[in-house]
Amino acid sequence: MVAAAVVVAASLLVDRLIGDPHSRYHPVALLGRFIGWWGIPSRYPVGMQRAVGIVGGTATVALFAVPFLIVQFFASRVPLHPPRALPPQGLPGLAIA
């Protein structure tokens, strides 16, 4: 529990000192531009605004979640440790020298 508190405190300190990089390719900047592309209600008729918001919100979540899901999928299939050799098996009651 103490280690977790130290990690959180250190990460907050680093974030305060360095901050986010100012890049148009930063994930938050990409997310903002994507939402800005579809998320202006005045572009759509009043009757379509809710549907566009639901579809756009769902598309935003899917677009930004899919890369993480792909990494999780492949990471769960990579063994963390090489397989161990099994001990030799003999017949029951028979000693292997």
N, C-alpha and C positions, 0 to 999 in steps of 0.2 A: 504494500500500500504506500509506503514511504517512497519507493522507487517511482511509482506512478506519479506522485505529487512532484517529485524532482523533475521528471520528464516534462510534465505540463508546465512547470515554472520555467524551465530552460527553454522550452519552445516558445512561450510567451515573450521571454526576454529576447530571443533571437528575432522573433517577428517584430518586436518593437524597435530593435536596433537596425535591422536590415530592411524589413518590410517586404512587400511583394514586388517582383520585378515589373517595371513599366514596359510591357511588351504587348503588342497587338495579338500575339499568339499565346498569351497567358490564358489558362482555362476559364477564368472568370471573365476576361475580356471577350473570349470567344462566345461564351454563354450569353453575355449581354448583347453582343451583336446579333446572335441568332434570335433572341427574343425580340430585339428591336426590329428585326426583319418582318416578323409576323405579328407582333404584339401591340400594334397601334389600333385601338378600337375604331377610330374615325375612318379607317380605310374600308370598313365593312358596313353593310346595311345593319340597322338596329337588330333585325331578326336573326342575323347570322353571327353576331358578336359572341354570344355564348358558345355556339358550336365551334367557332374558330378558336376561341380561348381553350376549350376542352381539347380539341385536336392538336393545337399548337403546344399546349402544356404537356400533353402526352408524348408528342413527338420530341419535345425538348428533353424530357426525362429519359426517353428511350435512347435518343442520340448520344446523350452523355453517360448513360449507364451501360450501354452495350460494350464499350471497350473494357470496362472493369469486369463485366461478366465473362468476357472472352479470356482475359488474363486469369481470372479465378478458375475457369473451366480447365485451362491447360496447366495451371499451377497445381491443381489437385491431382493431376495425373503424373507429375514428376516426383519420383521418390526422393526424399530428403537424404536418405542414407542408402549406400549400396546394400544389396541383399547379403545376409550372412550365410556362410556355408553351413549346411545342416550337419550334425554329427553323423558318423556312419551308423547305419542300422544293421543289426544282425538278427538272427533268429532268436526268439525268446528263449532265455536260459542258456544261450551260447555266448561265451565271452569272446570279444574280439581283441586280439593282442596286437 
